[in-house]
Amino acid sequence: MVELQQIKNALTQLVERKIITYLADGCYKFTEYGWDYTEHRSNNSWCDITWHYDGGDRLWIPFSVFDDEKNKYEWNFCKFDEIEDIQFERFCKYFEIDNFVDSITEIDDIYL
């Protein structure tokens, strides 16, 4: 299972890259830049990346793969303490976090 600190580190990186922002209610929400990022990565965009529900924090996480090359996944909110390693690995790959990618893709590079 994924440790809480790994999730916090991933969310911190996404905040630093301005893909998400932290809200006063304790949740994270995609920024306009984040919408552009997800739209260009997989033709999808969402409002929230975390959510408080049913007694725990949840993360918007890829559950299964439709087309890994095109970053197409089935996404769902999952309790932090129930996220499996492979799901978190897909999440990090999708958002280009930590050691799961060789480099960060700038949004401007996507348009080339």
C-alpha positions in Angstrom: 0.0 0.0 0.0 1.0 3.6 -0.6 2.1 5.6 2.4 0.3 8.9 3.2 3.6 10.8 2.9 4.0 9.7 -0.7 0.5 11.0 -1.6 1.3 14.3 0.2 4.6 14.6 -1.7 2.8 14.0 -5.0 0.2 16.6 -4.2 2.8 19.1 -3.1 4.6 18.7 -6.5 1.4 19.3 -8.3 0.8 22.5 -6.3 4.3 23.6 -7.0 3.8 23.1 -10.7 0.5 25.0 -10.5 -1.6 22.0 -11.7 -3.7 22.0 -8.5 -4.4 24.4 -5.7 -5.1 23.8 -2.0 -8.6 25.0 -0.9 -9.6 26.2 2.6 -11.8 23.2 3.1 -8.7 20.9 3.0 -9.3 19.6 -0.6 -7.3 20.1 -3.7 -8.8 21.4 -7.0 -7.4 21.6 -10.5 -6.3 25.0 -11.7 -7.0 26.4 -15.1 -3.5 25.3 -16.0 -4.3 21.9 -14.6 -7.3 21.6 -16.8 -5.2 22.4 -19.8 -2.6 19.9 -18.7 -5.1 17.0 -18.3 -7.0 18.0 -21.5 -3.8 17.7 -23.5 -2.6 14.6 -21.8 -5.8 12.5 -22.3 -8.6 14.7 -23.6 -10.2 14.8 -20.1 -10.4 17.4 -17.4 -11.8 17.3 -13.9 -12.6 19.8 -11.1 -11.3 18.1 -8.0 -8.3 15.8 -7.4 -9.1 15.1 -3.7 -12.4 14.8 -1.9 -13.6 14.3 1.6 -16.2 11.6 1.7 -17.4 8.7 3.8 -15.0 9.2 6.7 -11.8 9.7 4.8 -9.8 11.7 2.2 -10.0 10.4 -1.3 -7.7 10.8 -4.3 -8.8 10.8 -8.0 -6.7 7.8 -9.1 -6.5 5.6 -12.2 -8.2 2.3 -11.5 -7.6 0.5 -14.7 -6.0 1.1 -18.1 -7.8 1.6 -21.4 -4.8 2.7 -23.5 -1.5 3.4 -21.6 0.2 5.0 -24.6 -2.6 7.7 -24.8 -2.9 8.0 -21.0 -6.4 6.7 -21.1 -7.5 5.3 -17.7 -10.7 4.6 -15.8 -10.5 7.1 -12.9 -12.3 7.1 -9.6 -11.9 8.5 -6.1 -10.2 6.1 -3.7 -9.5 6.4 0.0 -5.9 7.4 0.7 -5.3 4.3 2.8 -6.7 2.0 0.1 -4.6 3.1 -2.9 -2.6 0.3 -4.4 1.0 0.7 -5.6 0.1 0.2 -9.2 -2.6 2.8 -9.1 -0.3 5.3 -7.5 2.4 4.5 -10.0 -0.1 5.2 -12.9 -1.1 8.5 -11.1 2.5 9.5 -10.9 3.2 8.5 -14.5 0.2 10.5 -15.7 1.2 13.6 -13.8 5.0 13.1 -14.5 5.8 13.0 -10.8 9.1 11.9 -9.2 11.1 9.0 -10.8 8.2 7.7 -13.0 9.3 9.9 -15.9 12.5 11.1 -17.4 11.5 14.7 -17.6 8.6 17.1 -17.1 6.7 18.0 -20.3 6.0 21.7 -20.4 2.5 22.6 -21.6 3.9 24.7 -24.4 5.8 21.6 -25.7 2.5 19.8 -26.2 1.4 22.3 -28.9 4.5 21.7 -31.0 
